[in-house]
Amino acid sequence: MSKFCEKCGTPITEDEKFCPTCGTPLLINKGTKIPSTDMNVTQPAGTIARYKKTLIGIVIAILIIGIGGGTYYTIHALSAKGPASAENNSEPAPTETTAASTATPPQTPQSQDPINIVQQEFKARGIIGTVEATSYGHDPTGCLNIVGGKGHRFLVWDIKNDRIGAIDSTLDLYNFVEKRNSGTLNHVLFKMTIDNDTHDKDSQAGAWTGTTHTIPVFALYTLDSNGNVIPGKLTTGVGSNPSHLQGYLYEQKNVDMANLVLTEMSALHDNANAHNLKL
């Protein structure tokens, strides 16, 4: 009777021990079964336990490596980034008052006392004397100042034209704004002395001593209802003490300086009174 391979069904002979087609071992006798080559057969319990332990160990190792690597990456990234700077911080700044925020800011021309500002300017220009009162800050183009030392003198600082002029210091000049009624045409007489002046269209006005130019000025003005001086016509004359002052001032810089004497006198009074200065 013919035999067949129980695995693949190939005909086999009595003396064959393995299937010539699939290689499956054949029965040695009727009581012996051909070992199964099926990969799905049930494995011994010990083998399965060892396999599970090995698999669990591998999974745990992978998790440890993954967590460790992620932690290192996070720490490294934070270290490289460093603390947030004030420039890149989008959070609002703290509103609490601290010692740093209440510290006195560096002094600037806007926060300094006007007298100190003028004093520093005069010192830089080599002008000797102590500034005792000033109209600085009333008009950005210039100011009128009282400088002490040997007596008192008036110095006008024409900021617009970068010039300093000495004004003859008389009480009549100082008090001219208090002796006139508003709405009427008034006049005042004074001299401006400018060191290192240039010979220009007003060279014939007044008198020269070397490079120092003294210009006499006859100034007309009115007062408005608030007591503010409104400059009017300015005239001058030839010589240090001319009998007639009917010539014109042609240089705008000289007109500007003369007008500062008129328009800054009231502000000078206010500052002098604030410092209890009496002339």
VOLO-693107 format. One record per residue (C-alpha): residue number from 1; x, y, z; residue in three letters. Coordinates in nm, 3 decimals. Layout:
<nodes>
NODE    n       xx       yy       zz  res
NODE  NUM        X        Y        Z  ala
...
</nodes>
This chain:
<nodes>
NODE    n       xx       yy       zz  res
NODE    1    0.000    0.000    0.000  met
NODE    2    0.136    0.346   -0.094  ser
NODE    3    0.224    0.600    0.172  lys
NODE    4    0.201    0.974    0.151  phe
NODE    5    0.370    1.256    0.341  cys
NODE    6    0.131    1.375    0.608  glu
NODE    7    0.263    1.727    0.560  lys
NODE    8    0.252    1.786    0.186  cys
NODE    9    0.093    1.462    0.048  gly
NODE   10    0.391    1.354   -0.162  thr
NODE   11    0.403    0.970   -0.230  pro
NODE   12    0.688    0.807   -0.036  ile
NODE   13    0.842    0.457   -0.012  thr
NODE   14    0.892    0.234    0.288  glu
NODE   15    1.262    0.301    0.322  asp
NODE   16    1.244    0.683    0.306  glu
NODE   17    1.293    0.862    0.636  lys
NODE   18    1.231    1.219    0.508  phe
NODE   19    0.983    1.356    0.256  cys
NODE   20    1.168    1.417   -0.071  pro
NODE   21    0.955    1.731   -0.127  thr
NODE   22    0.916    1.916    0.206  cys
NODE   23    1.183    1.734    0.412  gly
NODE   24    0.947    1.639    0.691  thr
NODE   25    1.071    1.338    0.898  pro
NODE   26    0.858    1.029    0.830  leu
NODE   27    0.713    0.782    1.080  leu
NODE   28    0.960    0.522    1.192  ile
NODE   29    0.680    0.293    1.295  asn
NODE   30    0.311    0.304    1.334  lys
NODE   31    0.334    0.430    1.697  gly
NODE   32    0.565    0.719    1.614  thr
NODE   33    0.429    1.049    1.479  lys
NODE   34    0.609    1.271    1.240  ile
NODE   35    0.723    1.581    1.433  pro
NODE   36    0.527    1.890    1.333  ser
NODE   37    0.706    2.176    1.164  thr
NODE   38    0.416    2.418    1.224  asp
NODE   39    0.555    2.744    1.367  met
NODE   40    0.229    2.808    1.552  asn
NODE   41    0.263    2.512    1.786  val
NODE   42    0.240    2.589    2.156  thr
NODE   43    0.580    2.656    2.317  gln
NODE   44    0.669    2.536    2.665  pro
NODE   45    0.563    2.766    2.952  ala
NODE   46    0.924    2.827    3.058  gly
NODE   47    1.023    2.942    2.713  thr
NODE   48    0.728    3.182    2.696  ile
NODE   49    0.811    3.328    3.038  ala
NODE   50    1.171    3.388    2.938  arg
NODE   51    1.057    3.546    2.611  tyr
NODE   52    0.820    3.781    2.796  lys
NODE   53    1.088    3.883    3.043  lys
NODE   54    1.329    3.954    2.761  thr
NODE   55    1.067    4.158    2.574  leu
NODE   56    0.976    4.358    2.884  ile
NODE   57    1.344    4.426    2.950  gly
NODE   58    1.392    4.555    2.597  ile
NODE   59    1.085    4.782    2.625  val
NODE   60    1.203    4.920    2.960  ile
NODE   61    1.550    4.987    2.818  ala
NODE   62    1.400    5.173    2.521  ile
NODE   63    1.184    5.385    2.754  leu
NODE   64    1.479    5.469    2.979  ile
NODE   65    1.692    5.570    2.681  ile
NODE   66    1.408    5.777    2.534  gly
NODE   67    1.326    5.957    2.858  ile
NODE   68    1.691    6.020    2.935  gly
NODE   69    1.757    6.157    2.589  gly
NODE   70    1.450    6.381    2.604  gly
NODE   71    1.549    6.515    2.945  thr
NODE   72    1.902    6.589    2.827  tyr
NODE   73    1.772    6.765    2.516  tyr
NODE   74    1.534    6.978    2.724  thr
NODE   75    1.800    7.076    2.979  ile
NODE   76    2.053    7.146    2.705  his
NODE   77    1.804    7.360    2.513  ala
NODE   78    1.713    7.562    2.821  leu
NODE   79    2.079    7.610    2.912  ser
NODE   80    2.164    7.728    2.563  ala
NODE   81    1.872    7.972    2.559  lys
NODE   82    1.957    8.124    2.896  gly
NODE   83    1.737    8.369    3.091  pro
NODE   84    1.503    8.590    2.889  ala
NODE   85    1.645    8.934    2.822  ser
NODE   86    1.452    9.256    2.880  ala
NODE   87    1.452    9.329    2.508  glu
NODE   88    1.281    9.003    2.414  asn
NODE   89    1.049    8.978    2.713  asn
NODE   90    0.692    9.041    2.606  ser
NODE   91    0.565    9.050    2.964  glu
NODE   92    0.478    9.389    3.117  pro
NODE   93    0.748    9.541    3.333  ala
NODE   94    0.694    9.522    3.711  pro
NODE   95    0.497    9.812    3.849  thr
NODE   96    0.637    9.791    4.199  glu
NODE   97    0.854   10.079    4.306  thr
NODE   98    1.212    9.970    4.369  thr
NODE   99    1.525   10.147    4.480  ala
NODE  100    1.652   10.148    4.124  ala
NODE  101    1.332   10.296    3.983  ser
NODE  102    1.324   10.578    4.239  thr
NODE  103    1.688   10.676    4.196  ala
NODE  104    1.754   11.033    4.086  thr
NODE  105    1.805   11.042    3.706  pro
NODE  106    2.122   11.192    3.560  pro
NODE  107    2.107   11.568    3.535  gln
NODE  108    2.012   11.703    3.193  thr
NODE  109    1.974   12.059    3.066  pro
NODE  110    1.597   12.020    3.112  gln
NODE  111    1.620   11.911    3.477  ser
NODE  112    1.902   12.142    3.595  gln
NODE  113    1.840   12.473    3.766  asp
NODE  114    1.840   12.757    3.508  pro
NODE  115    2.103   12.948    3.701  ile
NODE  116    2.335   12.646    3.694  asn
NODE  117    2.289   12.609    3.319  ile
NODE  118    2.380   12.973    3.254  val
NODE  119    2.667   12.956    3.503  gln
NODE  120    2.818   12.657    3.321  gln
NODE  121    2.782   12.833    2.985  glu
NODE  122    2.950   13.149    3.108  phe
NODE  123    3.229   12.951    3.274  lys
NODE  124    3.295   12.768    2.947  ala
NODE  125    3.322   13.106    2.773  arg
NODE  126    3.564   13.241    3.034  gly
NODE  127    3.315   13.489    3.181  ile
NODE  128    3.399   13.562    3.545  ile
NODE  129    3.124   13.616    3.800  gly
NODE  130    2.836   13.440    3.972  thr
NODE  131    2.499   13.421    3.802  val
NODE  132    2.247   13.546    4.060  glu
NODE  133    1.931   13.562    3.848  ala
NODE  134    1.830   13.462    3.497  thr
NODE  135    1.534   13.456    3.260  ser
NODE  136    1.663   13.130    3.107  tyr
NODE  137    1.376   12.908    2.995  gly
NODE  138    1.134   13.192    2.922  his
NODE  139    1.241   13.227    2.557  asp
NODE  140    1.435   12.952    2.375  pro
NODE  141    1.618   13.211    2.165  thr
NODE  142    1.798   13.375    2.457  gly
NODE  143    1.792   13.511    2.812  cys
NODE  144    1.886   13.808    3.028  leu
NODE  145    2.101   13.754    3.337  asn
NODE  146    2.229   13.932    3.646  ile
NODE  147    2.592   13.846    3.724  val
NODE  148    2.753   13.940    4.053  gly
NODE  149    3.113   13.998    4.144  gly
NODE  150    3.234   14.353    4.176  lys
NODE  151    2.885   14.498    4.170  gly
NODE  152    2.612   14.369    3.941  his
NODE  153    2.601   14.366    3.564  arg
NODE  154    2.354   14.252    3.304  phe
NODE  155    2.461   13.996    3.047  leu
NODE  156    2.237   13.894    2.760  val
NODE  157    2.289   13.549    2.610  trp
NODE  158    2.165   13.537    2.252  asp
NODE  159    2.130   13.160    2.212  ile
NODE  160    1.993   13.187    1.859  lys
NODE  161    2.299   13.371    1.727  asn
NODE  162    2.547   13.231    1.983  asp
NODE  163    2.653   13.570    2.120  arg
NODE  164    2.703   13.728    2.462  ile
NODE  165    2.653   14.098    2.523  gly
NODE  166    2.711   14.312    2.832  ala
NODE  167    2.435   14.564    2.903  ile
NODE  168    2.497   14.876    3.108  asp
NODE  169    2.341   14.802    3.445  ser
NODE  170    2.130   15.091    3.557  thr
NODE  171    1.824   15.088    3.780  leu
NODE  172    1.634   15.283    3.517  asp
NODE  173    1.691   15.000    3.272  leu
NODE  174    1.614   14.729    3.528  tyr
NODE  175    1.287   14.890    3.633  asn
NODE  176    1.167   15.018    3.296  phe
NODE  177    0.881   14.764    3.276  val
NODE  178    0.739   14.882    3.610  glu
NODE  179    0.733   15.253    3.534  lys
NODE  180    0.522   15.258    3.221  arg
NODE  181    0.152   15.224    3.154  asn
NODE  182    0.019   14.968    2.913  ser
NODE  183   -0.102   15.079    2.572  gly
NODE  184    0.128   15.381    2.549  thr
NODE  185    0.447   15.417    2.346  leu
NODE  186    0.747   15.418    2.576  asn
NODE  187    1.122   15.420    2.531  his
NODE  188    1.437   15.307    2.710  val
NODE  189    1.805   15.377    2.643  leu
NODE  190    2.091   15.129    2.696  phe
NODE  191    2.424   15.015    2.553  lys
NODE  192    2.527   14.669    2.430  met
NODE  193    2.896   14.572    2.444  thr
NODE  194    3.000   14.268    2.238  ile
NODE  195    3.350   14.121    2.259  asp
NODE  196    3.514   13.987    1.941  asn
NODE  197    3.246   14.144    1.723  asp
NODE  198    3.279   14.152    1.343  thr
NODE  199    3.280   14.457    1.118  his
NODE  200    2.954   14.440    0.927  asp
NODE  201    2.664   14.666    0.827  lys
NODE  202    2.648   14.807    1.181  asp
NODE  203    3.020   14.884    1.203  ser
NODE  204    2.952   15.258    1.209  gln
NODE  205    2.716   15.231    1.504  ala
NODE  206    2.861   15.314    1.845  gly
NODE  207    3.236   15.278    1.904  ala
NODE  208    3.513   15.019    1.893  trp
NODE  209    3.792   14.933    2.137  thr
NODE  210    4.000   14.676    1.956  gly
NODE  211    3.755   14.398    1.871  thr
NODE  212    3.505   14.507    2.137  thr
NODE  213    3.204   14.685    1.992  his
NODE  214    2.976   14.908    2.204  thr
NODE  215    2.641   14.992    2.044  ile
NODE  216    2.405   15.250    2.198  pro
NODE  217    2.036   15.167    2.153  val
NODE  218    1.725   15.382    2.174  phe
NODE  219    1.434   15.139    2.198  ala
NODE  220    1.064   15.210    2.161  leu
NODE  221    0.816   14.962    2.307  tyr
NODE  222    0.464   14.915    2.437  thr
NODE  223    0.313   14.693    2.707  leu
NODE  224    0.013   14.472    2.642  asp
NODE  225   -0.266   14.420    2.897  ser
NODE  226   -0.064   14.142    3.064  asn
NODE  227    0.245   14.359    3.104  gly
NODE  228    0.439   14.187    2.824  asn
NODE  229    0.682   14.406    2.634  val
NODE  230    0.612   14.454    2.264  ile
NODE  231    0.935   14.580    2.097  pro
NODE  232    0.908   14.872    1.860  gly
NODE  233    1.153   15.077    1.657  lys
NODE  234    1.527   15.055    1.742  leu
NODE  235    1.773   15.331    1.655  thr
NODE  236    2.141   15.397    1.725  thr
NODE  237    2.411   15.659    1.677  gly
NODE  238    2.779   15.705    1.604  val
NODE  239    3.031   15.717    1.890  gly
NODE  240    3.024   15.594    2.246  ser
NODE  241    2.792   15.874    2.367  asn
NODE  242    2.610   16.012    2.062  pro
NODE  243    2.386   16.316    2.107  ser
NODE  244    2.140   16.186    1.853  his
NODE  245    2.033   15.827    1.806  leu
NODE  246    1.858   15.832    1.472  gln
NODE  247    2.052   15.568    1.279  gly
NODE  248    1.914   15.223    1.209  tyr
NODE  249    2.042   14.885    1.313  leu
NODE  250    2.093   14.685    0.993  tyr
NODE  251    2.219   14.355    1.133  glu
NODE  252    1.943   14.120    1.249  gln
NODE  253    2.172   13.974    1.516  lys
NODE  254    2.198   14.317    1.682  asn
NODE  255    1.822   14.366    1.660  val
NODE  256    1.771   14.023    1.820  asp
NODE  257    2.004   14.107    2.109  met
NODE  258    1.840   14.443    2.176  ala
NODE  259    1.493   14.287    2.170  asn
NODE  260    1.600   14.022    2.425  leu
NODE  261    1.686   14.303    2.667  val
NODE  262    1.330   14.429    2.631  leu
NODE  263    1.132   14.104    2.627  thr
NODE  264    1.329   13.916    2.897  glu
NODE  265    1.333   14.185    3.165  met
NODE  266    1.004   14.082    3.328  ser
NODE  267    1.112   13.716    3.347  ala
NODE  268    1.444   13.828    3.497  leu
NODE  269    1.251   14.018    3.767  his
NODE  270    1.052   13.705    3.849  asp
NODE  271    1.365   13.495    3.892  asn
NODE  272    1.541   13.765    4.095  ala
NODE  273    1.242   13.789    4.330  asn
NODE  274    1.237   13.408    4.365  ala
NODE  275    1.599   13.427    4.484  his
NODE  276    1.536   13.733    4.706  asn
NODE  277    1.773   13.942    4.495  leu
NODE  278    1.739   14.317    4.530  lys
NODE  279    1.935   14.570    4.323  leu
</nodes>
